[in-house]
Amino acid sequence: MRKVGIAELPLHYGHVPLWLLNRMRKLSASILTIIIEEYGQEELLRRISNPFWFQAFGCVIGHDFHSSGITTTVCAVLKSVVKPEAHGLGVAGGKGKHSRKTLDEIEKISETFNLSTKKADSLKYSSRMSAKVDNTAIQSGYPLYQHTFFLTEKGKWAVVQQGLNINDRTARRYHWLSDQVKSFVEEPHSAICCDIKKENVLDMTSKQSKEARRISVDLVREGPRRIKNDLLLLRPIYQKSLKEFLSVETKKDFVVRTLRMPKNVNWKAIEEAYELQPENYENLLSIKGIGSATVRSLALISEIIYGKQVSWEDPKKFSFCLGGKDGVPYPVNKKHYDEVIQTLEDFIKSANIEKREKLKALERLTKFKDKL
């Protein structure tokens, strides 16, 4: 799995007015239909998984370019206009309580697409693991509150999910794309962008954390007693002056890495993991009850006692045409908005081979113009 984008955005309150929401739906439906007809469902997934395209799309339909609400609104609008039977694409999940319906909705959409039980189970696993990784394997202080899962009739998928930091009232968005799946726990990022860089972010998906992931699995396979003994060895370190244990060169780095010692470890989950004997870190992370505190404890043991380095670096790295709902950079022009919708709907209704050839000719003309 490769994650292709993260964005951090300020929280904006309020709702999209109904007059604008209805137009967003109509315009989105037209844009999606054209993209799917011309390029296919998989290309649409690729675009949705790109944080810059997603942000630009939200701006095009009239949302605020720097608002966290662009994530929940765009996902909700897409879910409302996408029709599995017509588009060969389905959308599951959403914000808050809607996210808890994701697995049931994936099951229903899979039935519509006549996907096998094995494929449906794989899709549900992908939904669970993408959320588990961003909530647990990457600890940046943004617990998820929104999770939207997109899937095609061929079983391809993408995820857009968002977390909230209650301290600085900012949100962080995560994008996933199935075509680039290699591993859920090894370098899931391919392009990451955000405005705020966080300190002390535990990233167990980094290549730098590879050996720490291996040690974590080994510790669990040896049983809870080994982990408890190692934690007892660590606690005195946190109760004394760090100067007694560190050289001048590593002092600052060490303080940054070990600011928060986990207080609560789910020993019942570790017992279960010990019985299951996970083969790798992904298996370990997928076990119910293996949460942030447990992952962090195993990471600290791996680094401090066994010397296997863990990444503590934050894995972070539009334009308007119709205005924004808050009047930035200018108020939405209703007449202009309706004209754009009508133009796209007319294009779709009259779409045929000749029309597609004209579109391709326009694309070639644009490329030629750019070279001038």
Buried (B, 14 or more C-beta within 10 A) or exposed (E): BBBBBBBBBBEBEEEBEEEBBEBBBBBBBBBBBBBBBEEBBBEBBBBBBBBBBBBBBBBBBBBBBBBBBBBBBBBBBBBBBBBBEEBBBBBBBBBEEBBEEBBEBBBBBBEEBEBEEEBBBBBBEBBBBBBBBBBBBBBBBBBBBBBBBBBBBEBBBBBBBBBBBEEEEBBBBBBBBBEBEEEBBBBBBBBBBBEBEBEBBBBBBBEBBBBBBBBBBEBBBEBBEBBEEBBEEBEEBEEEEBEEEBEEEEEEEBEEBBEEBBEEBBEEBBBBBBEBEBEBBBBBBBBEEBBBBBBBBBBBBBBBBBEBBBBBBBBBBBEBEBBBBBEEEEEBBEEEBEEBBEEBBEBBEEBEEEEEEEBEEEEEEEEEEEEE
